[in-house]
Amino acid sequence: MKKILHSISVLACFLISGNVAFAQQDPYTTHYAFNRTLYNPAAVGAGNKYCFSLLSHHQYLGYEDRTPEFHPNKTTKQPQSPVKSVGPKTQMFSFSMPVTKYGGFGIGFINDRLGYERSTHVKIDAAGRLPLASGASISVGFEANILQKGLDGDKLYALATGDPSIPGGDVNATNTVFGAGAYYVDPQESAVSTRNLWVGLSVLNLNSPTYTYTAQNNNDIVFSTPEMHFHLMGGITFLNFMGNPDLKFHPSAKFKRAGVNQLDLTGLVEYQEKLWGGLAYRTTADAVSVMLGYSGFKGKLKGLRVGYSYDLTLTRILSVSSGTHELQLNYCFEFKLPPRPRINILTPPFMNRQSD
């Protein structure tokens, strides 16, 4: 029985550590529709608003690595304590702004931990926008992502004591990866009581560099290769949902191709432009999510939205985890320069003349 538990622990640790030496996937979020610029650089500056976004994602709470229990301490010869909280954790920040009506600029930051591997993204996005009739627009954007990846070899070493291909310490490497996208948005209301139609297509990790470390046998080992990601996203707003003018329905979907196909489906109902609630379903990761939000702030806080989601895993991981929690904060506002004041300058010869 002990050997069986050990095998399960080792297998789980390898799975959650991101499949070392294989292609890596970028982190996912349940609130993808509120973080479009992190998936598509062409979305920066859309809507002619300045927008901040913060997100904290804690996946598989309670998941722990029990491998150390089966590898006694070399000094005391006693079993070691499990490593707590090895489930994926992601923090995201983004800011985007319009640059005239013909473009946008944005920055993004992602801190992602997957088992004993970590990834830090610093994104710089720029987009050019072509205004269309009825307030619609189409944008094309490009992204430079300074991506640092690291691996904690000391913790992985417990999986295969004496394996010379595992690093003897904490290693990291940095590369720049690129992305591009196109984005269409139409905020105007249509004849069928719909509004805010948006569709985006993007490709991230275009150059897919390899990340290597020098092992204890002095060989270079590839521990990560970012997989090229294709994202197709879209959404729309239905007014007078179920015949009630106080209700709006916000369906959205995201299809991702990154080695495997993944589809996210989301349906949110908004009440009086204040309260939000709905469900989401994700394939591949197999999860159903409950989403709640509030955006009824007034005054200087108008434009602020707070959202929360709880993912219920539909796999056996649920037996060792209490689910996934995600907290989202968005704040968008308009900023317009005041008109330049008209100044009348009177010169001495004309001091008695009445100014315009």
Residue, then its C-alpha position, 0 to 999 in steps of 0.5 A: m500500500k505504501k508503494i502504491l501511495h508513493s507511486i500516486s504521489v510521484l505521478a501527481c507531482f510530475l503532472i502538477s509540475g508541468n511535465v518537465a521537458f515538454a511544451q508548456q501552456d500559459p495559465y488560464t482564467t475563468h474571468y477571461a472576458f474581463n482580461r482580453t488584453l492578456y490574451n490578445p494584444a489588439a484589444v488594448g485601448a478598445g472602447n477609448k477607456y483607460c482600464f486597470s485589471l487585477l486577478s488572483h487565481h488559486q487552483y486546487l486548494g489543499y493539494e499537497d505533494r506527499t513525496p517527501e513522506f517516502h524519502p526520509n531525512k538524510t540526517t534524522k532518518q525520519p519521514q519528512s512533512p508533505v509540501k503544502s499548496v503545490g497547486p497552480k497559483t496565478q496573479m495578473f495585472s494589466f493596464s491599457m489606454p487609447v492612443t488617439k482614436y487610431g491605436g492603443f498601448g498596454i502593459g501586462f504582468i503575470n506571475d504563475r507557479l505550477g508545482y515547482e516551476r514558475s513563470t514571470h511574464v512582462k508584456i508590452d502591447a501596441a495596437g493600431r485601430l481603424p474606426l468603422a461606421s456606427g462606432a465599430s472598430i477593428s484593430v491589429g496588435f503586436e506583443a513583446n513578452i519578456l518571459q522568465k521561467g524557473l525550476d526548483g531543482d532541490k524540491l524535484y530532487a526528492l523524486a529521483t534521488g541521485d538523478p544527475s539530470i536534475p539541477g542541484g539548485d534553483v535555476n532560471a532563464t529568460n527569453t522574449v516571445f512575441g504575439a499578434g492578434a486582431y480584434y473587432v468590437d461594435p458597441q452599438e445596439s442592433a435591431v435585435s436588442t444586442r450590444n457590445l459585440w466583440v470578437g478576437l483572434s490571437v497567436l501568442n508564443l510565436n517563436s517558442p524558445t527553449y529554456t534550458y539548465t545545466a544539470q549536475n552532469n554538466n549537460d544542458i537539459v531542456f526543461s520548458t518550451p512555451e507552446m504556440h497558443f491560438h486564442l479565439m474569443g468573442g461575446i455579446t450583450f442581450l438587452n431585455f433578457m427574458g423580457n425584463p428591462d432590468l436584466k442583461f445577458h452576457p454570453s461569451a466563449k473562448f477557444k484555445r489551441a495549444g497542443v490540445n483544444q480547450l473550450d470555455l463557455t460562460g453565461l452571465v446575467e446582469y441586474q440593473e447594471k449592478l449585480w452579476g451572476g452566472l455559470a461557466y464550463r471548461t473542457t480539458a480541465d473539466a470544471v464547472s464554475v459559479m461566478l458572481g460580481y458587483s459593478g454598482f459603484k458610484g462617484k469616483l468608483k464608477g467603472l469599478r467591477v469586482g468579481y469572484s468565481y469558484d471552480l468545481t473540478l470534475t476529475r478525481i483531483l476533487s478528492v484531494s482539493s477544495g476547488t479553485h478560487e479566483l478574484q477579479l477586479n476591473y476599473c475603467f474610466e474615460f479621460k479627456l483633456p480639458p479644452r485649451p483656454r482662449i487667452n486675449i493678450l492686450t498690447p499697449p497701443f490697443m489697451n482701450r480696445q474691447s477684446d473679442 
